[in-house]
Amino acid sequence: MDRNWSKTIRCLALILALVGIIWFPLAARILIGPLVIAALLAYALYPAVTFLPVRAKLGRNLLVP
């Protein structure tokens, strides 16, 4: 079995890879906004979530659903 790809198959694989690289961010752009908002909220609320169990003597499971 020959392990070398023909020139046609290599060009086809390259074109498919480039199309995939261009298509994926376009298809995922609907998710990027909510993910950024979720990351910012998590970053902003993390200090409160770590501070309240110590200060209010509440279990973390009561503060985080």
RAGIUR-V807471 format. One record per residue. N is the residue number from 1. RES is the residue in three letters. PSI is psi in degrees with one decimal (none if undefined). OMEGA is omega in whole degrees, -180 to 180 (999 if undefined). NEAR is the number of other ideal C-beta (glycine too) atoms within 10 Angstrom. Layout:
n=N res=RES psi=PSI omega=OMEGA near=NEAR
n=N res=RES psi=PSI omega=OMEGA near=NEAR
This chain:
n=1 res=MET psi=127.9 omega=-178 near=2
n=2 res=ASP psi=125.8 omega=-178 near=5
n=3 res=ARG psi=-8.5 omega=-180 near=4
n=4 res=ASN psi=133.5 omega=178 near=7
n=5 res=TRP psi=146.9 omega=177 near=11
n=6 res=SER psi=163.9 omega=-179 near=9
n=7 res=LYS psi=-36.1 omega=180 near=8
n=8 res=THR psi=-44.4 omega=-179 near=8
n=9 res=ILE psi=-39.3 omega=177 near=10
n=10 res=ARG psi=-42.1 omega=178 near=11
n=11 res=CYS psi=-41.1 omega=178 near=11
n=12 res=LEU psi=-42.8 omega=178 near=12
n=13 res=ALA psi=-39.9 omega=179 near=11
n=14 res=LEU psi=-44.1 omega=179 near=10
n=15 res=ILE psi=-44.2 omega=178 near=10
n=16 res=LEU psi=-39.4 omega=178 near=10
n=17 res=ALA psi=-43.1 omega=179 near=10
n=18 res=LEU psi=-40.0 omega=177 near=10
n=19 res=VAL psi=-41.8 omega=178 near=10
n=20 res=GLY psi=-40.0 omega=179 near=10
n=21 res=ILE psi=-35.7 omega=179 near=9
n=22 res=ILE psi=-39.3 omega=-175 near=10
n=23 res=TRP psi=-40.1 omega=-173 near=10
n=24 res=PHE psi=-49.5 omega=178 near=10
n=25 res=PRO psi=-33.9 omega=178 near=9
n=26 res=LEU psi=-38.2 omega=180 near=8
n=27 res=ALA psi=-29.8 omega=-176 near=10
n=28 res=ALA psi=-2.4 omega=-175 near=10
n=29 res=ARG psi=-23.8 omega=176 near=9
n=30 res=ILE psi=-30.9 omega=-177 near=8
n=31 res=LEU psi=-20.1 omega=-173 near=9
n=32 res=ILE psi=-43.3 omega=-180 near=10
n=33 res=GLY psi=-54.3 omega=178 near=9
n=34 res=PRO psi=-35.7 omega=178 near=9
n=35 res=LEU psi=-37.9 omega=177 near=10
n=36 res=VAL psi=-43.8 omega=179 near=10
n=37 res=ILE psi=-43.2 omega=179 near=10
n=38 res=ALA psi=-40.5 omega=179 near=10
n=39 res=ALA psi=-41.6 omega=179 near=10
n=40 res=LEU psi=-41.0 omega=177 near=10
n=41 res=LEU psi=-43.0 omega=179 near=10
n=42 res=ALA psi=-42.0 omega=179 near=10
n=43 res=TYR psi=-40.2 omega=-178 near=9
n=44 res=ALA psi=-34.5 omega=-175 near=9
n=45 res=LEU psi=-12.7 omega=-178 near=11
n=46 res=TYR psi=-43.9 omega=179 near=10
n=47 res=PRO psi=-38.4 omega=179 near=9
n=48 res=ALA psi=-39.1 omega=-179 near=10
n=49 res=VAL psi=-32.4 omega=178 near=12
n=50 res=THR psi=-25.6 omega=-178 near=12
n=51 res=PHE psi=-42.1 omega=-174 near=10
n=52 res=LEU psi=-40.9 omega=178 near=15
n=53 res=PRO psi=-33.8 omega=180 near=15
n=54 res=VAL psi=-46.6 omega=-175 near=9
n=55 res=ARG psi=-44.5 omega=-174 near=9
n=56 res=ALA psi=-1.9 omega=-179 near=10
n=57 res=LYS psi=36.5 omega=176 near=7
n=58 res=LEU psi=148.6 omega=176 near=11
n=59 res=GLY psi=148.8 omega=180 near=9
n=60 res=ARG psi=-30.0 omega=-180 near=11
n=61 res=ASN psi=-20.4 omega=175 near=8
n=62 res=LEU psi=-27.2 omega=-177 near=10
n=63 res=LEU psi=-30.8 omega=-177 near=13
n=64 res=VAL psi=118.0 omega=-179 near=10
n=65 res=PRO psi=none omega=999 near=4
